[in-house]
Amino acid sequence: MSSKSSHRSDRQMPSSSASTSRNANGHPPVRSKVSPAKRSAVTNARASSSKADDEEPGRVRVAVRLRPRNAEDLLSDSDFADCVELQPEMKRLKLRKNNWNSDSYKFDEVFTESASQKRVYEVVAKPVVESVLNGYNGTVMAYGQTGTGKTYTVGRLGKEGTSERGIMVRALEDIISNTSPAFDVVEISYLQLYLESIQDLLAPEKNNIPIVEDPKTGGVSLPGATVIKIRDLDHFQHLLQIGETNRHAANTKMNTESSRSHAILMVFVQRPAQGKVENELSSQESECGSDLASGNGVPTLLKSKLLIVDLAGSERIDKSGSNGHLLEEAKFINLSLTSLGKCINALAEKSPHIPTRDSKLTRLLRDSFGGSSRTSLIITIGPSARHHAETASTIMFGQRAMKVVNMVKLKEEVDYESFCRKLENQVDYHTAEIEKLQKLRDDDKKEMEKKLTDCQNSFAEAEKTITARSDLLKDENTLLESEIRSLLEELKLQKERNDLMSATVAHLEMSLNQCKIEGQKEIDELRMKSQEICLLHQKTVDEFQCMRTENEKLLSEKVTLSEELHMARQKLYAEEQQRQYLEAELVKSKKFVPDNDIDFEEKKPYMEENKGRATFGQRHKSSQSQETIYGQRTTITKICEEVGLQKILDLLRSEDLDVQIQALKVVANLAAEDLNQEKIVEEGGLDALLMLVGSSQNTTIQRVASGAIANLAMSETNQGLIMKKGGGRLLADVASRTDDPQTLRMVAGAFANLCGNERLHAMLKEDGSIKALMGMVKSGNSDVIAQVARGMANFSKCESRRIIEGQRKGRSLLIVEGVLTWLISNSTNCPPSTRRHIELALCHLAQNEDNAQDFISTGALKELICISNESSREDIRNLAKKTLKLSPTFQAKLQKV
């Protein structure tokens, strides 16, 4: 409708309690029954809240939301407490200056780290959305330091799930569900304020859109912005995704996806002012006279606007590390936020001059603060004590905003276009009705005159005919009366005959029925007696057959039980002999398997790089020759063949500790051979070993069982089974409970073999295996440290292969766990074999470009350069040189040096 035909009227908005007392259909909401105690507590809380809202219905509502601690906070603030303490039940928070001094602030709502997106929306934005649906302007804005969760709170699309949706999606969902596409119009514009230039996020080619202010009403409009009518929620989410794609963002030290512009979503809602819309033209016509007579027939429109603002985060240049173009962006962001803060200060202090023209942001938000809009502000803060100053500034901004009071008004316009169209339809209808009635009246008059003439003529003719016919009928009537009297006499005689015949027939039928009943009774009695005799005969025969069958079955079972009893006696005798033989063989095996000869085999992950050299996974035997080892394993294999693997595994559950240890040593030595590993796992040997590791407190059992698991971990198939059955957690627990160097060496060897499987890296991190591996370094034992270094080399080797193949991105898990510092500190003061593992681990970690900054900041780059020049192995020197040459970050750093 054009601006000339519009007429506006402003009314004061009712209190928030009145605006929310009805649902979308205009009916009071249905309330569930509660207990008297709960009802009184809820009533008191609501009464106090309602009283506060009634006192200042137009005041800006401010809520605060605390972001959970992230990995950076946990790492940098591990020795410090949070600077923020929440008291959500009192709607307060405390900001600690130090350990003994803090300030307390009160807000309209305080959200903890665990507050859901749904609750944030219902408390902060839903009252504003309901006001917009009732014809009032509304604003929802997020303010806070960069990286505190503003965009997550406001603009989250919720692709992972509907529970993650932000305020924008939930607000449009409520608006669409409470409007009718047939009568209501919902349109949006999506803009960003970037470098003090207004850009259209739905049409990026539209840049530097001007702001036009109405000199009469003071309203702000953007004539060049794209306005799109919303069909449904999917349509809106698609447009929001397009806008987010076009929005400026960058990676800073404070936030990996820092918004570099202020995003403003404008939602325009237009709907009829009346509670119901007239359905059909006929109802309009029937109500036209009463509407015009009462003066209530003029339709009106409610036009309202909702602003959802995602402000760019304030940042300090020294913390964010912005430079170049990012520095220029940060200046404009801080400038616009400063202007907004000045306006809030002036409004809070009720200053006569409000500097809204200092920035385009304040001009766009002119109606939101100090205007006619209902405004809700959510400020986001972080828990880190490192950002105490920024957190305090954000809290003070919210405190000042709570003092701003808006004059909320209803935006109502007369819908003259709809009213004119309604009147024109009524005039056309009544004109057609009048013409139709006039034509019907003329036709009826002509028809009546013609009928009157015909009636007069026919009346005269009928009068003559009736006179003649009357005489004829009198003669016929006399004749008919005589005939009727004769017929009545004949009918009387016929009726008497019929009555006599009916009585005779009824008597005969009664006699016949009585004979049939008596005969049927006799037949039924004979039939029942015959059936009973047959049933008794059949039952007798069946019982005789059952007794014969049961007798035969009992005789057969007696013979079978006798045979089974004889076989069981023979089996018990054979098992007793086998047990005595097994105990004797175990006594013999003690002589061949001493306490210190159980070891594990190491995987060989560097065979491709080290062909022609000594294998990285050679066995650590210090006191036995290869002939002795071969003789021992031959003896153990012979025992296994004679006794059976299952019998040996059963001895692992023996109550005799000495027997249990000897059986465990036999299994550990068998596991060192590849041919025996699959059979041990199939027979349940892996489950038994894990059970012993987790339950036994004996140091020898823990050491030998860990070595057996390390040997089984040489197979890639067994590695997955070990992790799936919780072997990583059990081994980590053993490492934390023991100080025995040999046991630690076995556990470290098992972890080193598992690190060679790239599919298990995530599970190793989750189970705490990497931390346990690093923790074993504290033992100071050179053999343990060698196994730890081998595990790091295996892990980094597999990880670098996945990164080169494009299957993984991001910093290395070892870097995250802090392994890099240990590798640097032990790269020069350890034995050659351990040093070789450390050098390989550093080379492979350096192949990940995402680790380059960590190498530069920790000094690992210098160590990598030393390895390329001074390593004792030529292949390692070549690998280090290749890594330095292929890394752009390292090359740039070396050129600067």
N, C-alpha and C positions, 0 to 999 in steps of 0.2 A: 504494500500500500504506500502511496506517495506521502511525502512529508506534509503537503498542504492539507490533506484530508485527515490528518492525525490530530488527536487532542489528548493531552496527558494530564493525569491527576495524581498527585503524590499524597500518600498517607503514611502515618507513623507505623512502623512494623510492630506487631504484638510481641509479647515476651516470648522467649524461646520455649517455655513450657507450653504456651498455647499453640505455637507453630508446630510442635511435634506431637500434639495430643491426638492427631488423626493420621490414619494410614493413607496409602495412595488412593484408596477407593472412597475416602471421605468418611469412613466409619471409625468409631473408637476402637482402639486395639484391644484384643482379648488378653486378659491377664490371668496367670496361673495362681492357684491358691497357695499361700505360704503360711507357716506357723505364726502365732501371735507374736512370739519373741522376735523372730526374723522380720515380721512385718513392721514392728515398732522401730527396730534398728534401721531398716531400709527407709522407713518413712521419715525418721529424724534426719538421716543423711541427705535424702532428697529434698527435705524441707529447707535445710541449711543451704544446699546448692541452689535450689530454686529461688530462695531469698536473695542470695548473692547475684543471681542472674537478673532478677527483677530490679534490683537497685541500679545496675548498669547494664541494660540489655544490649547496648551498642558497643560495649568495650571489646577491645581486641583480646581474644582468648589465646593464651600462650601455653604450649606444652613443651617439655624437654624430653629428649630420647638419648639414652646412653648407648654408644656402640660397644660391642664386646671387644675384649682385648685380642688383637691379632698377633701373628708370629713375631712381628717386629717389636710390638709392645712387650711380649713375654721375654724376648731376648734382651732388649735394652733396659727394661724396668724390672728385671728379675730380683734386684736387691732393694726395690722401693715399693711402697704401698700405693694403691690408687689415690689420686688426688681428689676423687669425687666419691661421696657417700650418699646413697639414695635412701629416702624415707617415703616410699610411694603411698603408704597408708595415710600419711600426713600431708602428701603433696608437697614435699620439701626435699631439698638436696643441700648437702654440706660440701663446701669447697675448702679443702685443707690448704692452708698456707705452709704449714710445717706440722710436725708430729704433735704439737700442743696447741695450735691455734687454727681456727677454721671459721668460716662465715656461712650462715644459713640463709637460704632463699626459698620463697614460696611461689609456686606456679599453679596454674589451673589444672595441670595433670603432669605426673612424673612417670615415665616409662622406663622399666628396667631393661637389661640386656636381652632378656628372654621374651619381651613383649612381642606378640604376633603382629603381622601386617594388618590383619583384620581388625584387631582391637585398636591399633593406632588410627585406622581409618574411621571406625565408628565413633571414637572419642573426638578426634580433631576435625575431620572433614565431613562426616555425615550430617551434623546439624546445619552446616553451611549449604550442603547439597539440597537438604529439605527446604531451606529458605529460598534457594534459587527456584525450586519447583513451585513455590508459592508466590513467585513474582518479585523476589528481592535479589539485588546484586550480591555476589559473594566472592571471597578471595581466600585461597589456601596457599601458604608460602612456607618454604623450607629455608632456614638460614643456619650457617655454621661453618666451622673451619673445614678446609679441604680434606677429604678422606674420612669424614665422620658419618657418612651414610645418607646424605640428602637425596641423591639421585636414586638410591635403593628404596628410600621411603616413599618418594613421590612418583618416579617414572619407571619403576620395575614392571616389565611386561608380564612376568610370571610364566615363562616358557617351561620351566621345570615343573610347575604345578600351580594351581589356582591360589594356594595359600601364600605364594610369594608375590602376588600382584600388589602393585603400589597404589597410591591414592588416585592417580589419573585413571587407570583402568577401572577401579572399583567405583569411582564417581560416575563415569559414563555408564557403567553397568546399572547403577541405581537410576540414573536419569532415563535411560532407554526403557527400563522395566516399568517406570511410572508415567510414561508418556504414550500417546496413541499416534501411530504414523498417519492415520486418516485426518486428524485434527491438529496435531502438534508438530512443531518444526524444531529440530535439533541440528545446529551447525557448529563447526569448529574452525579455528585458525590456530596454527602452530608456528611460533616465531622464536627467534633468538636475538639477544642483544650482544653483538660481538664487536669489540673495538669501537663502542659508542655508535654502532650502525645496526639498524633493525633489519634483519634478514628473514625471509620466508623459508621455513624448513620444509614445507610441502612443495615449494617451487623455488629452488635455490637460485634461479636466474634473477629473481626479484631481490634487489639489494638496496640498502639505504632507503627504506620505506619511510615516508614523512609521517609526522604526528600532527593531527588536526584537532583543535580544541573548539568546542561550541561556545561562543561568547555569552550565550544566554544561560545555558544549563551548566556550563563548565565541563561537560562530558568530553572524553577523549576517544578518537576513532582513528583507524589506520586504513585509509581508502584504497591503498594499493595491495593489501594483504589478501591472500587466497582464502575464500570461505567455502567450505565443502559441507553439504548436507549428509548427515550420518544415517545409514540404512540400518545397521545392526552393530553389535559389539565386535564381530570379526572385522567388519569394515573399519571401525575405529582403530583396532589393534594394528591392522595393516598400515593405516596412515601414520600411527604413532611410531611404528618400526621404520617407516621412510624418514620421518623427522629425526629420529635418533641417529640414523645413518648419516644424515647431513649435518648433524651438530658437531661443533669443534671440540675435540678432546686431545689430550697429550699425556705423555708419561713423565712424571716428576718424581723426585725422591719421596714426596709425601703420599703420592697416589699414582698407581700405574695407569689409571684411566681418569685423569683429572679433567673435569668440565672446564672449558675455557670461555664459556659464554653463559649468559642467563637465559634459560628456556622458559617461555610463557605460553601456556595452553589457554586459549580463549574459547569458551563454550557459550553459544547463544541459544536460549530457549524461548520459544514463542508458543503460547497456548491460550485457549479461550479462558476468560475470567470466570464464567459460570461453572458450577460444579458438574453439570451435564450438558451435552450437546444435543440439539433437536435432531431426531433421526430422519424423518421423512418430510416431504413437502406437505402432505396431508395434515400432519400434526402442526406444522407451521400455520397452515390456513385456519385450522380450528382454533388456534390460540392467538391469532393475529389481532382480533378485536379486543380481547382482554388485555394483551400486552400493550397495545397502543393506548387503550383507555387508562391503564395504570401507570404509563410512562416508563415501564421496565423493558421495553422491547428493543432498546439500543444495545447491541453486543459490544463487549470490550475485550481487549487482548492484554495478556500479561507478558511483557518482554523483560527478560532478566539475563544477566551475564555472569558467568563463573570464570574467575582467573585462577589457574593453578600454576604457581611460579616455583621453578627449581633454580635457585640462585647459585652462581658459581662460588666455590669456597674461597674464603679469605686465606691468604698465605703470606708467609714471610720469605723473602728472597733468600736469606741465608740458610733456611731450612729446606725449601723446595728445590734449591739449586737451579732456578730458572735463569736462562741467559738468552741473548739474541732475541728472536721473535717471541719466545715464551716470556721473557722479561717484559716486553711491550704489552703482551696480553695481561700479565699480572698487574701492571700499572693501571690499565683501564678497569680491570675487575675491582681492584682495591679502591680506585677513584669513585666508581659508581656505588660501591658498598658504603664508602665514607659519606657520600651525599645522602644515601638512604638513612644512615645513622644520624646525620644532622637533622633531617626532617623529623625522625622519631623523637629526638631530643627536644626540638622546638614544639612539637605537639604535646609531649609529656609535660613540658614546662608551661604550656598554654601561651606560647609566644605569639604576638600579633602577626609576625612575618614567618611564613613557612617557605624555605628555599627549595621548592619543588622543581624549579627550572635549572638547577645546577647540573642535572643529569637526565638523560632520556629515561632511565629506569624509574626515577622518582616521578617523572611526568606520567609514565604508564601506570604507576601505582598511586596516582593522585586520589582516586576514589576509594582505594583500599585502606588508607590511613588518613583519618580526619574527614572522609567523605561519607557517602550514603551506603557503603557496602558493609556486609557482615564479614568480618575477617577473623581467620584462625591462623596462628603462626606456630610452627614446630621448629624448635632449635635443636640441632644435633651436636653432641659433644663426645669427646673420647676420654678414656680413663687415664691416659698416660700422664705422669707428672712432668714429662719433658715439655708438654704443651700447656703448662699451667696458665701462662699469660693469655694464650688464645682462648682457652676455655673460660677464663674469667671475663674476657671481653664479650664472648658470645652470651654468657649468662646475664651480663649487665645490659646487653642489647634487648634481651627478652624481658628483663625487669622494666626497662623504660617503655617497651611496646605495650606492656600491660596497662600503662597509664593512659593510653590513647583511647578515646571514646568517639565512635562514629555515630552519625544520625542516620539510622537505617530506615529507608523509605521504600514504599511499594511503587513499582513502575507499571502504570496502567494506562492504556491507550484505547480510544474509541475506534472500533472496527467499522468505519463508515462504508467501506467497500462491501463488506458482508451485509451490512444493514440495507444499503441501496439495492443490492442484488435480491435480498429478501422481499423488499417492498415491490420491486418490479415484478417478481414472480407472483406476488399476491394480486397486483393490479391486473396482470394478464389473465390470471385464473378467474377473478371475479367478472372481468369483461366477457370472457368466454361463457361463463355461467349465465350471465344476463341475456346474452344473445341466444343461448340455447333455450332458456326459459321462455323468451318472447316467441321464438319459432314454435315451440311446443304449444304455447297458448293459442296462436293463430290456427295451427293445425287442428287443435281440439275444438275450436269454435266452428270451423267448417264442417267437421265430422258430426258434431252435435246437430247442426242445422239439417244436414242430409238425413240423419237418423230420425229426426222429428217428422220430416215429410213422409218418409217411408212408413213410420209407425201409424200415422193418420190414415194412409191409404189401406194398409193391411188391417187396421181396426174395422173399417167399414165392411171389407170383404169377409172378415172373420165373423162379424155379427150375423150376416146372412147365412153363412155356412153352419154356424152353431144352432140356429133356429131349426133348420131342416134336419140336422143330425140329432137333435134332441128328441124329436118325434120318433125317429127310427130306433133310437136306443130304448125308448120306453117299451116298444113291442118286443124287442129282443130280450129285455130284462124279465118280462113275464114268462117267456118260454124257458129261459135258463133256470128260473126258480123251481119250476116243476121237475126239470131233469135233476137238479141237485137233491131234491127230496128223495127221489127213487135211488140215487147212488148212495145216499147215507144209509138207507135200509139194507142194501146189499153189503156194505162195508161192515155193518154190525154183525151180520150173520157170519161173515168170513173171519172176524176176530174171535168169535166163540169157538170155531173149529180149530183155529191156530192155538188157542190156549190149551185145548184138550190134547193136541198132538205134542205140545211142549212138555206137558206133565209126564206123558208116556215115555218120551225120549230121556228125560232126566232120571226116571226110575231105572231104565235099562243101563244107563251109563254108570250109575252108582253100584249096581250089582257087578258089572264087569270090572270096575276098579278094585272092588273088594277081593274078587278072585285073583287078580294079578298080584296084589300085595301079599296074600297068604302064600302063593306059589314061590314068589321071589325070596321070601324069608327062609323057606325050607332049602332052596338052592344055595343061598349064602351060607347057611349053617354047615351043609355038607362040604362045601368048597373050603371053608376055614379049617375043618377037622382034617381034611386031606393035606392041606399045606402044613399043618402042625406036625403030622406024622412024617412028612418028607424032611422037614427041618431037623427033627430029632434024629432021624437016620443019618443025615449028612454030618451032623455035629458029632455023632458017635464015631463015624468013620474018620473024621478029621482028627479027633483027639487020639485015636489009636495010631494014626500015621505020625503025629507029632511025638508021641511017646517013643515010638520005634526010632525016629530020627535022632532024638535027644540021647537015647541009649547008645546008638552007634557013634555019635559025636563025642560022648564022654569017654568011650573006650579008646577012640583015636587020640584024644587029648592026653589021656593017661600014658599012652605009648610015647607021644611026642615029649611030654615033660620028663619022662624017664631018660630019653636020649639027650635032651638039653642039659639035664642035671649031670649026666656022665661027661658031656663035652665041657661043661663049665669047670668041673673038677680038674679035667686034663689041662684046660687053659690056665687055671690058677697055678697049677703045678709048674707049667712052662714059664709063666711070668715070674714066678718066684726064682726059678733058675736064672732067667734073664736078668733080674734085678741083682742077684748075687754076682753074676758075671760083670755087669755094668759097674758095680761098686769096685770090683777088683781092677777093672780097666782104668777107672778114674784114679785109683791109688797109683797105678803105673804111670798115668799121664802127669802126675805131680812132678815126677822126676824129669820129664821132658819139657814141661811148661813152667818155668820159674815165674816169680811175681813180676819181674821187670821186662818180660819179653813180649808183652801184648802191645802192639802198635797199630797204627792205621796207615792205609795207603793214601797218598795224595794225588789229586787230579793233576793233569798236565795241560793247562790251558794255553801254554805258549809253544806247543810243538811246531806250529807253522812258522814262528818267528825264530826259533832257536834250533833249527835242524843242524845236526852235526855236533851239538854241545851236550853237556850233561843235563838230564831232564830235571825240570823244576820240582817234580813230585817224587823224588827218590826217597826211599824209606830211611828212617833214622834209626839205625842199629849201631850201637857203640861197642858191643862186647861179643858179638857172635858172627861167625863166618857164614858165607852162603851155604856151605855144605851142612852146617848145623841146622840152619833154618829149614833147608830142604828136608833134612831128616826128621825134624819135629813135625813139619806139615804132612810128611808121608805117614808118620805114626798117627796123627790126628785124623787124617783122611781114612786110614785103615779102621780106626775106632768107629768113625761115623758110618762106614760101610757095614761093619759087623753089628753095631748096636742099632743104628737107625737115627736119622736126624730128629725125628719126632720125639724119641725117647730122651735125647740129649736136651731138647727144648723143654720137655716136661720137668727135667731136673732143675731148671731155672726157678721153679716154684717150690723147690724142696725147703723144708724147715731147717735142715742142717746147713749152716752158713758156709762151712768149708766145702761141702758138695756143691752148693750153689755157685761159689766163686770158681771152682774148677770147671764146672759146666759152662759158665760164662766165658772163661778163657778159651775153651774149645770152640765155642760159637764165634768169638772174636777172630780167632785164627782162620776159621773156615770162611768168614766174611771177607778176608783179605784176598780170596781167590774169586775171580769174576764168575767162574762156573758155578760156585755155590751160592752166590748172592740171591739169584731169583728163587731158588728152592727154599732158602731161609725165610724170605718174605712170604712165599706162598704158604709155608707151614706155620705162620704166625710168629716167627722169630722177631720181626720188627716191633710188633705190639708188645711182646714180652720185654724187649730191651727198653722201650719207652716207659713201660710200667716200672721197671727197676730204677730207671733214672729219676722218675718222679717220686717214688715212694721210699727208696732205700736211703738210709743215712750213713751207710758204710762207705768209707773213702775208696777202698779197693773196688767195690762193686760199681761205684760211680765212675771211677777211672776206666775200668775195663769195659763197662757198658757204653761209655762215651766213645772209646776207641772203636768198638764194634759198629756203632752208628756212623762214625766217620768213615769206616771202610765201606759200609753200605751206601754212603753218600757219594761214592765214586760213580754210581750209575745214575743217569739222568732220570730214569723212571722212578728209582727209589727216592731221589731228591724231592720230587713232588709229593710222594706218599709221606715222607718224613714231615714236611711242612703242613700237609693237610691234616695229619694226626696230632698236630700240636708239638712236634719235636723241637721247633725253634724256641718256643716259650720254655719247654722243659730244660733244654740245654742252657738257656740264659739264666734260668733259676739256679742250676748247678753252679754256674760261673759266679753267681753272686753269693753262694753259700760256702764255697770252699777256698782255701788258700794253698792247696796242694799243687805245686808246679806241674807235675805229670798230668793230673786231672785237667788242669787249665789248658795244657798243651793239646790233650785229646779233644776238648770242647772247641778250642780255637781251630784245630784241624778240621773238625766237622763243619764249622761255620765257613772256613775257607773253601771247602769243596762246594757247599751250598751257594756261595757267592758267585761261583762260576756258571750258574743257571740264571739267565737274564729274566726269565718269567717269574722268578721267586723274589726279585728285588723289593717289590712293594710289600710282600708278606714279611720279609725279613725286617723291614722298617717298622711295620705295624706291630710285630711280635716283640720288638725291642732287641732283636738280635744284633743290629749294628752297634747299638749302645753297649750291649754286653761285650761285644768284640773289642770295643775301645776300652771298656773298663778293665779287661784282663791285662792291659799294658802296665797297670799299676804294680803287678807282681814283680816286674823287673827281670824276670827270667828270659834269657836270650832265645831259648827254643820257643817259648810262648810268643815273644815279640816277632819272631820269624814267621810263625803261623798267622799272626794278625796282619803282618805286612803282605803275606801271600794272599790273604782274603781280600785286602784292599786292592791289590793288583788285579785279582780275578774280577772283582765288582766293577772297577773302573774300565777294564778291558771290555766286558760285555756291554756296559752302558755306552761307551764311545762307539761300539759297533752299531747299536740301535740308533744313535744320533746321526751317524754317517749315512745309514740306510733311510733316514727320515721317519723313523717310527717313534721318536721321542723328542720333546723340546723342553726347555727350561733348565734351571740350575740342577746340578747333580745332587742326588740324595746324600752322598758323602760330604759334599760342601755344606749342605744344610745341617748335617750332624756335627760339623766342626772338625772333620778329619784332616782338613788341609793344614791346619796349624801343627798337628802332630807329625805329619809327613815331613814338613819343612824342618822341624826341630830335630828329627831323627835321621835325616838324609845323609849325615856325614859321620855320626858317632856310633855306628853299628857295624856288625860283621858284613863281609862282602855279599853273602847270599841275601841277607835282609836288605842291604842297601840296593841290590839289584831290583828287588820287589818294589821298594819305595820309589826308585827312579822310574820304573814302568808305570806305577800308579799315577805319578805326577804327569808323565807324558800323555797318558790316556785321558786324564781329567782335563788337561789343557786343550784337547781336541774339541771340547764343547765350547762354542763361542759364548754361551751364556755364563760360563765360569771365568771369562777373561778378566772382568773387573775384580773378582775375588783374588785372582792370581796377582794382579797389579797392587791391590790394597794390602795384601798380606806379605808381599815380598817373594811369593812363589815364582814370579817371572824371573827374578835374578837366579833362583836355584835352577830353573829350567835352562837358563843360558849356561850355567856352570855344567849341567849334565851334558849339554850338546858339545862341550869342549873337553871335559875332564872325565867322563864316564869310562870305566874300564872295558866296557862292551861296545863294540863298534855299531851293532844293530841298534842299541839304545841311543847312542850318539846320533845316528842317522834319523831315528824316530823323533828325537827332540828337535833337530834342525828342521825336519819336515813340518812339525807342528808350529814352530815359530814362523816359518815361511808362509803357511796357509792361513794364519789368523790375521785378519785386517786390524783388529784391536792391538795385537802385539806389535805389528809392523808400525802402526801409528805411534805407539808408545816409544819404540826403539828409535824412530826418526826424530821424535822430540828430544830424546836423550842425546 
